[in-house]
């Protein structure tokens, strides 16, 4: 649903100029309803449209060492959208890893993932949306993706 909304929001924007990517790349994203893009790709497109990709975890208790305060602080310190997007990915990943640890699950005991796949994912590389979703399901929860408008603060004159 988030991808469909993101594709609909793209109408009328010159994304190839905003993203610095070729038109064929943009057209491929717009037309392929079944694509499984990397989270960073969705974040770059959303940012060009003055939005961000958010998320909510359902069915999983927040980790006891919640990174929410750090999230707020780092968002204020982020110099540009790219850094804020990277921070968002790290917050999501660290939250999922903390839940796994608190549930006492080893990398070998996480659903249909191999230990090396879990290790690679937890290493913080750029993963696809489906990998995050499958990881949350393996923990017993659901991950919902959200497209959220970025609220810009107006400067005082």
N, CA, C and O atoms as a GROMACS GRO file, in nm:
protein
  628
    1UNK      N    1   0.082  -0.119   0.000
    1UNK     CA    2   0.000   0.000   0.000
    1UNK      C    3   0.087   0.125   0.000
    1UNK      O    4   0.056   0.222  -0.070
    2UNK      N    5   0.194   0.124   0.079
    2UNK     CA    6   0.283   0.240   0.083
    2UNK      C    7   0.346   0.263  -0.054
    2UNK      O    8   0.358   0.378  -0.097
    3UNK      N    9   0.387   0.157  -0.123
    3UNK     CA   10   0.446   0.172  -0.256
    3UNK      C   11   0.346   0.229  -0.355
    3UNK      O   12   0.382   0.313  -0.438
    4UNK      N   13   0.222   0.184  -0.347
    4UNK     CA   14   0.117   0.235  -0.436
    4UNK      C   15   0.095   0.384  -0.411
    4UNK      O   16   0.083   0.462  -0.506
    5UNK      N   17   0.090   0.423  -0.286
    5UNK     CA   18   0.072   0.564  -0.250
    5UNK      C   19   0.192   0.646  -0.298
    5UNK      O   20   0.176   0.756  -0.350
    6UNK      N   21   0.312   0.592  -0.281
    6UNK     CA   22   0.433   0.662  -0.324
    6UNK      C   23   0.432   0.680  -0.475
    6UNK      O   24   0.466   0.787  -0.525
    7UNK      N   25   0.393   0.576  -0.549
    7UNK     CA   26   0.387   0.586  -0.694
    7UNK      C   27   0.283   0.691  -0.737
    7UNK      O   28   0.308   0.766  -0.831
    8UNK      N   29   0.169   0.695  -0.669
    8UNK     CA   30   0.066   0.793  -0.702
    8UNK      C   31   0.110   0.935  -0.673
    8UNK      O   32   0.072   1.028  -0.745
    9UNK      N   33   0.189   0.954  -0.568
    9UNK     CA   34   0.237   1.086  -0.530
    9UNK      C   35   0.340   1.139  -0.630
    9UNK      O   36   0.362   1.260  -0.640
   10UNK      N   37   0.404   1.047  -0.705
   10UNK     CA   38   0.509   1.084  -0.798
   10UNK      C   39   0.458   1.159  -0.921
   10UNK      O   40   0.536   1.225  -0.989
   11UNK      N   41   0.330   1.151  -0.949
   11UNK     CA   42   0.274   1.211  -1.070
   11UNK      C   43   0.304   1.360  -1.076
   11UNK      O   44   0.278   1.434  -0.981
   12UNK      N   45   0.359   1.404  -1.188
   12UNK     CA   46   0.381   1.546  -1.212
   12UNK      C   47   0.514   1.600  -1.161
   12UNK      O   48   0.542   1.718  -1.182
   13UNK      N   49   0.596   1.519  -1.097
   13UNK     CA   50   0.724   1.565  -1.048
   13UNK      C   51   0.835   1.527  -1.146
   13UNK      O   52   0.827   1.423  -1.212
   14UNK      N   53   0.938   1.610  -1.155
   14UNK     CA   54   1.055   1.577  -1.235
   14UNK      C   55   1.154   1.506  -1.143
   14UNK      O   56   1.251   1.565  -1.095
   15UNK      N   57   1.127   1.379  -1.119
   15UNK     CA   58   1.207   1.304  -1.022
   15UNK      C   59   1.348   1.275  -1.072
   15UNK      O   60   1.441   1.268  -0.993
   16UNK      N   61   1.364   1.259  -1.204
   16UNK     CA   62   1.498   1.229  -1.254
   16UNK      C   63   1.593   1.344  -1.220
   16UNK      O   64   1.709   1.321  -1.189
   17UNK      N   65   1.544   1.467  -1.225
   17UNK     CA   66   1.627   1.581  -1.188
   17UNK      C   67   1.644   1.588  -1.036
   17UNK      O   68   1.755   1.612  -0.987
   18UNK      N   69   1.537   1.567  -0.962
   18UNK     CA   70   1.544   1.574  -0.816
   18UNK      C   71   1.634   1.466  -0.756
   18UNK      O   72   1.704   1.490  -0.658
   19UNK      N   73   1.631   1.347  -0.816
   19UNK     CA   74   1.708   1.236  -0.762
   19UNK      C   75   1.845   1.220  -0.827
   19UNK      O   76   1.931   1.151  -0.773
   20UNK      N   77   1.864   1.284  -0.941
   20UNK     CA   78   1.989   1.265  -1.013
   20UNK      C   79   1.999   1.125  -1.072
   20UNK      O   80   2.108   1.070  -1.085
   21UNK      N   81   1.885   1.068  -1.107
   21UNK     CA   82   1.884   0.934  -1.166
   21UNK      C   83   1.814   0.941  -1.301
   21UNK      O   84   1.736   1.033  -1.326
   22UNK      N   85   1.842   0.846  -1.386
   22UNK     CA   86   1.788   0.849  -1.522
   22UNK      C   87   1.638   0.819  -1.523
   22UNK      O   88   1.585   0.754  -1.433
   23UNK      N   89   1.573   0.867  -1.627
   23UNK     CA   90   1.429   0.847  -1.641
   23UNK      C   91   1.390   0.701  -1.646
   23UNK      O   92   1.284   0.664  -1.596
   24UNK      N   93   1.474   0.615  -1.706
   24UNK     CA   94   1.439   0.472  -1.714
   24UNK      C   95   1.430   0.411  -1.575
   24UNK      O   96   1.347   0.322  -1.552
   25UNK      N   97   1.513   0.456  -1.483
   25UNK     CA   98   1.510   0.409  -1.345
   25UNK      C   99   1.376   0.447  -1.280
   25UNK      O  100   1.312   0.365  -1.215
   26UNK      N  101   1.336   0.573  -1.300
   26UNK     CA  102   1.211   0.622  -1.242
   26UNK      C  103   1.092   0.549  -1.304
   26UNK      O  104   1.001   0.507  -1.232
   27UNK      N  105   1.092   0.535  -1.436
   27UNK     CA  106   0.981   0.468  -1.504
   27UNK      C  107   0.968   0.323  -1.458
   27UNK      O  108   0.857   0.272  -1.442
   28UNK      N  109   1.081   0.256  -1.438
   28UNK     CA  110   1.076   0.117  -1.391
   28UNK      C  111   1.011   0.110  -1.254
   28UNK      O  112   0.932   0.019  -1.228
   29UNK      N  113   1.042   0.204  -1.165
   29UNK     CA  114   0.982   0.204  -1.032
   29UNK      C  115   0.832   0.233  -1.041
   29UNK      O  116   0.753   0.171  -0.970
   30UNK      N  117   0.794   0.327  -1.127
   30UNK     CA  118   0.653   0.365  -1.139
   30UNK      C  119   0.567   0.252  -1.195
   30UNK      O  120   0.453   0.234  -1.151
   31UNK      N  121   0.619   0.177  -1.288
   31UNK     CA  122   0.538   0.081  -1.361
   31UNK      C  123   0.533  -0.059  -1.300
   31UNK      O  124   0.437  -0.132  -1.322
   32UNK      N  125   0.633  -0.096  -1.226
   32UNK     CA  126   0.640  -0.233  -1.174
   32UNK      C  127   0.573  -0.241  -1.038
   32UNK      O  128   0.635  -0.216  -0.935
   33UNK      N  129   0.445  -0.277  -1.039
   33UNK     CA  130   0.369  -0.284  -0.914
   33UNK      C  131   0.423  -0.392  -0.821
   33UNK      O  132   0.412  -0.380  -0.699
   34UNK      N  133   0.482  -0.496  -0.877
   34UNK     CA  134   0.531  -0.606  -0.795
   34UNK      C  135   0.677  -0.595  -0.758
   34UNK      O  136   0.735  -0.692  -0.708
   35UNK      N  137   0.739  -0.480  -0.780
   35UNK     CA  138   0.881  -0.468  -0.749
   35UNK      C  139   0.905  -0.475  -0.599
   35UNK      O  140   0.816  -0.450  -0.518
   36UNK      N  141   1.026  -0.509  -0.566
   36UNK     CA  142   1.068  -0.519  -0.427
   36UNK      C  143   1.191  -0.430  -0.409
   36UNK      O  144   1.303  -0.480  -0.403
   37UNK      N  145   1.170  -0.299  -0.401
   37UNK     CA  146   1.285  -0.208  -0.397
   37UNK      C  147   1.354  -0.208  -0.262
   37UNK      O  148   1.300  -0.253  -0.161
   38UNK      N  149   1.475  -0.156  -0.264
   38UNK     CA  150   1.548  -0.134  -0.139
   38UNK      C  151   1.482  -0.019  -0.064
   38UNK      O  152   1.423   0.071  -0.124
   39UNK      N  153   1.491  -0.023   0.066
   39UNK     CA  154   1.434   0.082   0.149
   39UNK      C  155   1.493   0.218   0.112
   39UNK      O  156   1.421   0.318   0.109
   40UNK      N  157   1.624   0.223   0.086
   40UNK     CA  158   1.688   0.351   0.053
   40UNK      C  159   1.632   0.410  -0.076
   40UNK      O  160   1.624   0.533  -0.089
   41UNK      N  161   1.593   0.326  -0.172
   41UNK     CA  162   1.533   0.375  -0.296
   41UNK      C  163   1.400   0.443  -0.267
   41UNK      O  164   1.373   0.552  -0.316
   42UNK      N  165   1.317   0.377  -0.187
   42UNK     CA  166   1.189   0.436  -0.149
   42UNK      C  167   1.209   0.565  -0.071
   42UNK      O  168   1.134   0.662  -0.090
   43UNK      N  169   1.309   0.567   0.016
   43UNK     CA  170   1.336   0.688   0.094
   43UNK      C  171   1.379   0.803   0.003
   43UNK      O  172   1.335   0.916   0.024
   44UNK      N  173   1.463   0.776  -0.096
   44UNK     CA  174   1.510   0.882  -0.186
   44UNK      C  175   1.394   0.940  -0.265
   44UNK      O  176   1.384   1.062  -0.281
   45UNK      N  177   1.306   0.855  -0.314
   45UNK     CA  178   1.191   0.903  -0.391
   45UNK      C  179   1.096   0.981  -0.300
   45UNK      O  180   1.048   1.088  -0.336
   46UNK      N  181   1.070   0.926  -0.181
   46UNK     CA  182   0.981   0.996  -0.087
   46UNK      C  183   1.038   1.132  -0.050
   46UNK      O  184   0.964   1.231  -0.044
   47UNK      N  185   1.168   1.139  -0.026
   47UNK     CA  186   1.232   1.265   0.012
   47UNK      C  187   1.219   1.368  -0.100
   47UNK      O  188   1.197   1.486  -0.074
   48UNK      N  189   1.233   1.323  -0.226
   48UNK     CA  190   1.218   1.415  -0.340
   48UNK      C  191   1.076   1.471  -0.347
   48UNK      O  192   1.053   1.576  -0.407
   49UNK      N  193   0.981   1.401  -0.286
   49UNK     CA  194   0.841   1.443  -0.284
   49UNK      C  195   0.803   1.507  -0.151
   49UNK      O  196   0.684   1.523  -0.121
   50UNK      N  197   0.904   1.544  -0.070
   50UNK     CA  198   0.883   1.604   0.062
   50UNK      C  199   0.807   1.512   0.156
   50UNK      O  200   0.723   1.556   0.234
   51UNK      N  201   0.838   1.383   0.149
   51UNK     CA  202   0.782   1.282   0.238
   51UNK      C  203   0.896   1.199   0.296
   51UNK      O  204   1.010   1.210   0.252
   52UNK      N  205   0.863   1.117   0.391
   52UNK     CA  206   0.959   1.020   0.445
   52UNK      C  207   0.887   0.887   0.461
   52UNK      O  208   0.764   0.882   0.469
   53UNK      N  209   0.965   0.780   0.466
   53UNK     CA  210   0.911   0.647   0.488
   53UNK      C  211   0.916   0.620   0.637
   53UNK      O  212   1.023   0.618   0.698
   54UNK      N  213   0.801   0.598   0.695
   54UNK     CA  214   0.792   0.564   0.837
   54UNK      C  215   0.750   0.419   0.851
   54UNK      O  216   0.727   0.350   0.752
   55UNK      N  217   0.740   0.373   0.973
   55UNK     CA  218   0.702   0.235   0.998
   55UNK      C  219   0.640   0.221   1.135
   55UNK      O  220   0.663   0.302   1.225
   56UNK      N  221   0.560   0.116   1.149
   56UNK     CA  222   0.499   0.080   1.277
   56UNK      C  223   0.510  -0.070   1.292
   56UNK      O  224   0.487  -0.144   1.197
   57UNK      N  225   0.546  -0.114   1.410
   57UNK     CA  226   0.550  -0.257   1.441
   57UNK      C  227   0.424  -0.295   1.517
   57UNK      O  228   0.390  -0.231   1.617
   58UNK      N  229   0.356  -0.398   1.471
   58UNK     CA  230   0.237  -0.448   1.539
   58UNK      C  231   0.266  -0.588   1.594
   58UNK      O  232   0.332  -0.669   1.529
   59UNK      N  233   0.216  -0.613   1.713
   59UNK     CA  234   0.231  -0.746   1.771
   59UNK      C  235   0.365  -0.772   1.837
   59UNK      O  236   0.393  -0.884   1.879
   60UNK      N  237   0.449  -0.670   1.846
   60UNK     CA  238   0.579  -0.684   1.912
   60UNK      C  239   0.591  -0.574   2.017
   60UNK      O  240   0.565  -0.457   1.990
   61UNK      N  241   0.629  -0.614   2.137
   61UNK     CA  242   0.649  -0.515   2.242
   61UNK      C  243   0.771  -0.431   2.209
   61UNK      O  244   0.870  -0.481   2.156
   62UNK      N  245   0.763  -0.303   2.241
   62UNK     CA  246   0.879  -0.216   2.222
   62UNK      C  247   0.995  -0.272   2.306
   62UNK      O  248   0.973  -0.318   2.418
   63UNK      N  249   1.115  -0.267   2.252
   63UNK     CA  250   1.229  -0.312   2.332
   63UNK      C  251   1.244  -0.226   2.458
   63UNK      O  252   1.209  -0.108   2.457
   64UNK      N  253   1.295  -0.286   2.564
   64UNK     CA  254   1.308  -0.211   2.689
   64UNK      C  255   1.409  -0.098   2.675
   64UNK      O  256   1.400   0.002   2.747
   65UNK      N  257   1.504  -0.111   2.586
   65UNK     CA  258   1.600  -0.004   2.561
   65UNK      C  259   1.560   0.066   2.432
   65UNK      O  260   1.631   0.059   2.331
   66UNK      N  261   1.446   0.134   2.436
   66UNK     CA  262   1.391   0.195   2.316
   66UNK      C  263   1.477   0.311   2.265
   66UNK      O  264   1.525   0.393   2.343
   67UNK      N  265   1.495   0.316   2.133
   67UNK     CA  266   1.580   0.421   2.075
   67UNK      C  267   1.503   0.547   2.036
   67UNK      O  268   1.553   0.626   1.955
   68UNK      N  269   1.383   0.570   2.091
   68UNK     CA  270   1.300   0.682   2.049
   68UNK      C  271   1.366   0.817   2.078
   68UNK      O  272   1.366   0.906   1.992
   69UNK      N  273   1.423   0.834   2.196
   69UNK     CA  274   1.487   0.960   2.230
   69UNK      C  275   1.605   0.987   2.137
   69UNK      O  276   1.622   1.098   2.088
   70UNK      N  277   1.686   0.884   2.115
   70UNK     CA  278   1.798   0.899   2.022
   70UNK      C  279   1.749   0.936   1.883
   70UNK      O  280   1.810   1.017   1.814
   71UNK      N  281   1.638   0.877   1.843
   71UNK     CA  282   1.580   0.906   1.712
   71UNK      C  283   1.550   1.054   1.700
   71UNK      O  284   1.587   1.117   1.601
   72UNK      N  285   1.483   1.110   1.798
   72UNK     CA  286   1.446   1.252   1.795
   72UNK      C  287   1.570   1.341   1.791
   72UNK      O  288   1.575   1.439   1.717
   73UNK      N  289   1.670   1.307   1.871
   73UNK     CA  290   1.792   1.388   1.876
   73UNK      C  291   1.866   1.382   1.743
   73UNK      O  292   1.907   1.485   1.690
   74UNK      N  293   1.884   1.261   1.689
   74UNK     CA  294   1.959   1.246   1.566
   74UNK      C  295   1.888   1.310   1.447
   74UNK      O  296   1.953   1.361   1.356
   75UNK      N  297   1.756   1.309   1.446
   75UNK     CA  298   1.682   1.374   1.337
   75UNK      C  299   1.711   1.524   1.337
   75UNK      O  300   1.724   1.585   1.231
   76UNK      N  301   1.721   1.583   1.455
   76UNK     CA  302   1.750   1.726   1.462
   76UNK      C  303   1.893   1.756   1.418
   76UNK      O  304   1.920   1.861   1.360
   77UNK      N  305   1.983   1.663   1.446
   77UNK     CA  306   2.124   1.685   1.411
   77UNK      C  307   2.154   1.651   1.266
   77UNK      O  308   2.256   1.696   1.213
   78UNK      N  309   2.068   1.574   1.201
   78UNK     CA  310   2.095   1.531   1.063
   78UNK      C  311   2.104   1.654   0.972
   78UNK      O  312   2.013   1.737   0.968
   79UNK      N  313   2.213   1.663   0.901
   79UNK     CA  314   2.238   1.780   0.817
   79UNK      C  315   2.155   1.778   0.690
   79UNK      O  316   2.121   1.884   0.637
   80UNK      N  317   2.124   1.661   0.640
   80UNK     CA  318   2.046   1.654   0.516
   80UNK      C  319   1.955   1.533   0.520
   80UNK      O  320   1.962   1.451   0.612
   81UNK      N  321   1.869   1.522   0.420
   81UNK     CA  322   1.773   1.413   0.415
   81UNK      C  323   1.837   1.277   0.406
   81UNK      O  324   1.786   1.180   0.463
   82UNK      N  325   1.948   1.268   0.335
   82UNK     CA  326   2.015   1.139   0.320
   82UNK      C  327   2.058   1.084   0.456
   82UNK      O  328   2.042   0.965   0.484
   83UNK      N  329   2.112   1.171   0.538
   83UNK     CA  330   2.157   1.129   0.672
   83UNK      C  331   2.038   1.089   0.759
   83UNK      O  332   2.045   0.992   0.834
   84UNK      N  333   1.928   1.165   0.750
   84UNK     CA  334   1.807   1.131   0.826
   84UNK      C  335   1.750   0.997   0.781
   84UNK      O  336   1.705   0.918   0.864
   85UNK      N  337   1.753   0.971   0.650
   85UNK     CA  338   1.704   0.843   0.599
   85UNK      C  339   1.791   0.728   0.650
   85UNK      O  340   1.739   0.623   0.689
   86UNK      N  341   1.922   0.747   0.649
   86UNK     CA  342   2.013   0.644   0.699
   86UNK      C  343   1.985   0.616   0.847
   86UNK      O  344   1.985   0.502   0.892
   87UNK      N  345   1.960   0.723   0.921
   87UNK     CA  346   1.930   0.708   1.063
   87UNK      C  347   1.799   0.631   1.082
   87UNK      O  348   1.790   0.545   1.169
   88UNK      N  349   1.698   0.663   1.001
   88UNK     CA  350   1.570   0.590   1.009
   88UNK      C  351   1.590   0.440   0.986
   88UNK      O  352   1.532   0.358   1.057
   89UNK      N  353   1.673   0.405   0.887
   89UNK     CA  354   1.699   0.262   0.859
   89UNK      C  355   1.767   0.196   0.979
   89UNK      O  356   1.734   0.083   1.016
   90UNK      N  357   1.863   0.267   1.040
   90UNK     CA  358   1.935   0.211   1.154
   90UNK      C  359   1.844   0.194   1.275
   90UNK      O  360   1.854   0.094   1.346
   91UNK      N  361   1.756   0.290   1.299
   91UNK     CA  362   1.662   0.280   1.412
   91UNK      C  363   1.573   0.158   1.394
   91UNK      O  364   1.554   0.081   1.489
   92UNK      N  365   1.518   0.140   1.275
   92UNK     CA  366   1.433   0.023   1.248
   92UNK      C  367   1.511  -0.105   1.269
   92UNK      O  368   1.464  -0.197   1.337
   93UNK      N  369   1.628  -0.113   1.211
   93UNK     CA  370   1.709  -0.235   1.221
   93UNK      C  371   1.745  -0.263   1.366
   93UNK      O  372   1.728  -0.376   1.412
   94UNK      N  373   1.793  -0.164   1.439
   94UNK     CA  374   1.832  -0.185   1.580
   94UNK      C  375   1.712  -0.224   1.665
   94UNK      O  376   1.725  -0.305   1.756
   95UNK      N  377   1.595  -0.167   1.637
   95UNK     CA  378   1.474  -0.204   1.710
   95UNK      C  379   1.442  -0.351   1.689
   95UNK      O  380   1.414  -0.423   1.786
   96UNK      N  381   1.447  -0.398   1.565
   96UNK     CA  382   1.419  -0.539   1.535
   96UNK      C  383   1.521  -0.631   1.602
   96UNK      O  384   1.485  -0.736   1.655
   97UNK      N  385   1.648  -0.593   1.598
   97UNK     CA  386   1.753  -0.675   1.659
   97UNK      C  387   1.734  -0.681   1.810
   97UNK      O  388   1.750  -0.788   1.870
   98UNK      N  389   1.699  -0.568   1.873
   98UNK     CA  390   1.676  -0.568   2.018
   98UNK      C  391   1.559  -0.658   2.054
   98UNK      O  392   1.565  -0.729   2.155
   99UNK      N  393   1.454  -0.658   1.974
   99UNK     CA  394   1.340  -0.746   1.999
   99UNK      C  395   1.386  -0.892   1.992
   99UNK      O  396   1.348  -0.973   2.076
  100UNK      N  397   1.466  -0.924   1.891
  100UNK     CA  398   1.517  -1.063   1.878
  100UNK      C  399   1.595  -1.103   2.002
  100UNK      O  400   1.576  -1.212   2.056
  101UNK      N  401   1.684  -1.014   2.048
  101UNK     CA  402   1.765  -1.044   2.167
  101UNK      C  403   1.677  -1.060   2.291
  101UNK      O  404   1.697  -1.153   2.369
  102UNK      N  405   1.580  -0.971   2.308
  102UNK     CA  406   1.494  -0.977   2.426
  102UNK      C  407   1.406  -1.102   2.426
  102UNK      O  408   1.365  -1.149   2.532
  103UNK      N  409   1.377  -1.154   2.308
  103UNK     CA  410   1.299  -1.279   2.299
  103UNK      C  411   1.388  -1.402   2.313
  103UNK      O  412   1.338  -1.514   2.312
  104UNK      N  413   1.517  -1.382   2.324
  104UNK     CA  414   1.609  -1.492   2.342
  104UNK      C  415   1.630  -1.576   2.217
  104UNK      O  416   1.666  -1.694   2.226
  105UNK      N  417   1.607  -1.517   2.100
  105UNK     CA  418   1.622  -1.591   1.974
  105UNK      C  419   1.763  -1.572   1.919
  105UNK      O  420   1.813  -1.459   1.911
  106UNK      N  421   1.825  -1.681   1.882
  106UNK     CA  422   1.956  -1.672   1.818
  106UNK      C  423   1.936  -1.648   1.668
  106UNK      O  424   1.826  -1.662   1.617
  107UNK      N  425   2.044  -1.613   1.601
  107UNK     CA  426   2.035  -1.595   1.456
  107UNK      C  427   1.996  -1.726   1.386
  107UNK      O  428   1.932  -1.723   1.281
  108UNK      N  429   2.035  -1.838   1.443
  108UNK     CA  430   2.003  -1.968   1.385
  108UNK      C  431   1.856  -2.007   1.404
  108UNK      O  432   1.805  -2.091   1.330
  109UNK      N  433   1.788  -1.946   1.500
  109UNK     CA  434   1.650  -1.984   1.531
  109UNK      C  435   1.549  -1.881   1.485
  109UNK      O  436   1.441  -1.870   1.543
  110UNK      N  437   1.580  -1.807   1.381
  110UNK     CA  438   1.490  -1.702   1.335
  110UNK      C  439   1.421  -1.743   1.206
  110UNK      O  440   1.471  -1.718   1.096
  111UNK      N  441   1.309  -1.806   1.220
  111UNK     CA  442   1.223  -1.840   1.106
  111UNK      C  443   1.294  -1.911   0.993
  111UNK      O  444   1.371  -2.004   1.016
  112UNK      N  445   1.266  -1.868   0.873
  112UNK     CA  446   1.320  -1.932   0.754
  112UNK      C  447   1.450  -1.868   0.706
  112UNK      O  448   1.495  -1.896   0.594
  113UNK      N  449   1.509  -1.785   0.786
  113UNK     CA  450   1.636  -1.722   0.752
  113UNK      C  451   1.751  -1.814   0.788
  113UNK      O  452   1.744  -1.887   0.887
  114UNK      N  453   1.856  -1.811   0.710
  114UNK     CA  454   1.978  -1.878   0.750
  114UNK      C  455   2.053  -1.785   0.845
  114UNK      O  456   2.030  -1.664   0.844
  115UNK      N  457   2.141  -1.840   0.925
  115UNK     CA  458   2.218  -1.759   1.019
  115UNK      C  459   2.301  -1.654   0.944
  115UNK      O  460   2.314  -1.541   0.989
  116UNK      N  461   2.356  -1.692   0.828
  116UNK     CA  462   2.436  -1.595   0.751
  116UNK      C  463   2.349  -1.484   0.694
  116UNK      O  464   2.393  -1.369   0.686
  117UNK      N  465   2.225  -1.515   0.654
  117UNK     CA  466   2.134  -1.412   0.605
  117UNK      C  467   2.097  -1.315   0.717
  117UNK      O  468   2.093  -1.194   0.695
  118UNK      N  469   2.071  -1.367   0.836
  118UNK     CA  470   2.039  -1.282   0.952
  118UNK      C  471   2.159  -1.194   0.985
  118UNK      O  472   2.144  -1.074   1.010
  119UNK      N  473   2.277  -1.253   0.985
  119UNK     CA  474   2.397  -1.177   1.015
  119UNK      C  475   2.419  -1.065   0.913
  119UNK      O  476   2.454  -0.954   0.951
  120UNK      N  477   2.398  -1.094   0.786
  120UNK     CA  478   2.413  -0.992   0.682
  120UNK      C  479   2.312  -0.880   0.698
  120UNK      O  480   2.347  -0.763   0.685
  121UNK      N  481   2.188  -0.916   0.724
  121UNK     CA  482   2.082  -0.817   0.744
  121UNK      C  483   2.112  -0.731   0.865
  121UNK      O  484   2.102  -0.608   0.859
  122UNK      N  485   2.148  -0.794   0.975
  122UNK     CA  486   2.175  -0.720   1.099
  122UNK      C  487   2.303  -0.637   1.089
  122UNK      O  488   2.325  -0.547   1.171
  123UNK      N  489   2.387  -0.667   0.990
  123UNK     CA  490   2.509  -0.589   0.969
  123UNK      C  491   2.482  -0.449   0.919
  123UNK      O  492   2.571  -0.364   0.919
  124UNK      N  493   2.359  -0.424   0.875
  124UNK     CA  494   2.320  -0.288   0.842
  124UNK      C  495   2.332  -0.248   0.696
  124UNK      O  496   2.330  -0.129   0.665
  125UNK      N  497   2.343  -0.344   0.606
  125UNK     CA  498   2.346  -0.310   0.464
  125UNK      C  499   2.211  -0.257   0.418
  125UNK      O  500   2.115  -0.254   0.495
  126UNK      N  501   2.205  -0.217   0.294
  126UNK     CA  502   2.081  -0.164   0.236
  126UNK      C  503   1.994  -0.282   0.195
  126UNK      O  504   2.022  -0.348   0.095
  127UNK      N  505   1.888  -0.308   0.271
  127UNK     CA  506   1.802  -0.424   0.247
  127UNK      C  507   1.673  -0.383   0.178
  127UNK      O  508   1.634  -0.266   0.177
  128UNK      N  509   1.608  -0.482   0.120
  128UNK     CA  510   1.480  -0.460   0.052
  128UNK      C  511   1.367  -0.454   0.154
  128UNK      O  512   1.379  -0.504   0.266
  129UNK      N  513   1.258  -0.392   0.113
  129UNK     CA  514   1.142  -0.379   0.201
  129UNK      C  515   1.096  -0.515   0.252
  129UNK      O  516   1.062  -0.530   0.369
  130UNK      N  517   1.094  -0.614   0.163
  130UNK     CA  518   1.045  -0.746   0.201
  130UNK      C  519   1.132  -0.813   0.307
  130UNK      O  520   1.081  -0.892   0.387
  131UNK      N  521   1.260  -0.782   0.309
  131UNK     CA  522   1.349  -0.842   0.410
  131UNK      C  523   1.312  -0.792   0.549
  131UNK      O  524   1.305  -0.870   0.644
  132UNK      N  525   1.290  -0.662   0.561
  132UNK     CA  526   1.247  -0.606   0.690
  132UNK      C  527   1.114  -0.669   0.733
  132UNK      O  528   1.096  -0.706   0.849
  133UNK      N  529   1.021  -0.679   0.638
  133UNK     CA  530   0.888  -0.734   0.667
  133UNK      C  531   0.897  -0.880   0.710
  133UNK      O  532   0.833  -0.920   0.807
  134UNK      N  533   0.975  -0.960   0.639
  134UNK     CA  534   0.990  -1.103   0.674
  134UNK      C  535   1.059  -1.120   0.810
  134UNK      O  536   1.023  -1.209   0.887
  135UNK      N  537   1.156  -1.036   0.839
  135UNK     CA  538   1.226  -1.041   0.967
  135UNK      C  539   1.128  -1.014   1.082
  135UNK      O  540   1.127  -1.086   1.182
  136UNK      N  541   1.044  -0.910   1.066
  136UNK     CA  542   0.944  -0.878   1.170
  136UNK      C  543   0.847  -0.995   1.187
  136UNK      O  544   0.810  -1.028   1.300
  137UNK      N  545   0.805  -1.058   1.078
  137UNK     CA  546   0.714  -1.174   1.087
  137UNK      C  547   0.782  -1.290   1.158
  137UNK      O  548   0.717  -1.361   1.236
  138UNK      N  549   0.910  -1.310   1.134
  138UNK     CA  550   0.983  -1.418   1.201
  138UNK      C  551   0.988  -1.394   1.352
  138UNK      O  552   1.001  -1.489   1.430
  139UNK      N  553   0.978  -1.269   1.393
  139UNK     CA  554   0.975  -1.235   1.536
  139UNK      C  555   0.834  -1.245   1.593
  139UNK      O  556   0.814  -1.232   1.714
  140UNK      N  557   0.734  -1.269   1.505
  140UNK     CA  558   0.596  -1.282   1.550
  140UNK      C  559   0.514  -1.156   1.537
  140UNK      O  560   0.406  -1.146   1.595
  141UNK      N  561   0.563  -1.058   1.462
  141UNK     CA  562   0.492  -0.932   1.447
  141UNK      C  563   0.468  -0.896   1.301
  141UNK      O  564   0.500  -0.973   1.211
  142UNK      N  565   0.412  -0.780   1.281
  142UNK     CA  566   0.387  -0.727   1.148
  142UNK      C  567   0.449  -0.588   1.138
  142UNK      O  568   0.442  -0.509   1.232
  143UNK      N  569   0.509  -0.561   1.026
  143UNK     CA  570   0.570  -0.431   0.999
  143UNK      C  571   0.484  -0.359   0.897
  143UNK      O  572   0.462  -0.410   0.787
  144UNK      N  573   0.435  -0.242   0.932
  144UNK     CA  574   0.353  -0.162   0.841
  144UNK      C  575   0.435  -0.042   0.797
  144UNK      O  576   0.488   0.032   0.880
  145UNK      N  577   0.445  -0.023   0.665
  145UNK     CA  578   0.517   0.090   0.609
  145UNK      C  579   0.422   0.208   0.592
  145UNK      O  580   0.306   0.190   0.557
  146UNK      N  581   0.472   0.328   0.618
  146UNK     CA  582   0.391   0.450   0.610
  146UNK      C  583   0.462   0.554   0.524
  146UNK      O  584   0.585   0.564   0.527
  147UNK      N  585   0.386   0.629   0.448
  147UNK     CA  586   0.438   0.743   0.374
  147UNK      C  587   0.392   0.868   0.447
  147UNK      O  588   0.272   0.898   0.451
  148UNK      N  589   0.486   0.941   0.506
  148UNK     CA  590   0.452   1.055   0.591
  148UNK      C  591   0.507   1.184   0.532
  148UNK      O  592   0.623   1.188   0.492
  149UNK      N  593   0.424   1.289   0.527
  149UNK     CA  594   0.476   1.418   0.479
  149UNK      C  595   0.579   1.474   0.577
  149UNK      O  596   0.565   1.459   0.698
  150UNK      N  597   0.680   1.538   0.523
  150UNK     CA  598   0.780   1.604   0.608
  150UNK      C  599   0.728   1.742   0.641
  150UNK      O  600   0.691   1.820   0.553
  151UNK      N  601   0.725   1.772   0.768
  151UNK     CA  602   0.678   1.904   0.812
  151UNK      C  603   0.800   1.992   0.831
  151UNK      O  604   0.885   1.967   0.917
  152UNK      N  605   0.807   2.096   0.750
  152UNK     CA  606   0.918   2.189   0.758
  152UNK      C  607   0.883   2.300   0.855
  152UNK      O  608   0.772   2.352   0.856
  153UNK      N  609   0.981   2.335   0.936
  153UNK     CA  610   0.960   2.444   1.030
  153UNK      C  611   0.980   2.575   0.955
  153UNK      O  612   1.076   2.592   0.880
  154UNK      N  613   0.888   2.668   0.976
  154UNK     CA  614   0.900   2.800   0.913
  154UNK      C  615   0.994   2.885   0.994
  154UNK      O  616   0.986   2.891   1.117
  155UNK      N  617   1.084   2.951   0.922
  155UNK     CA  618   1.180   3.038   0.990
  155UNK      C  619   1.112   3.167   1.031
  155UNK      O  620   1.030   3.222   0.957
  156UNK      N  621   1.145   3.214   1.149
  156UNK     CA  622   1.092   3.340   1.199
  156UNK      C  623   1.156   3.455   1.122
  156UNK      O  624   1.276   3.452   1.095
  157UNK      N  625   1.078   3.552   1.086
  157UNK     CA  626   1.132   3.667   1.012
  157UNK      C  627   1.164   3.780   1.104
  157UNK      O  628   1.211   3.885   1.060
   0.00000   0.00000   0.00000
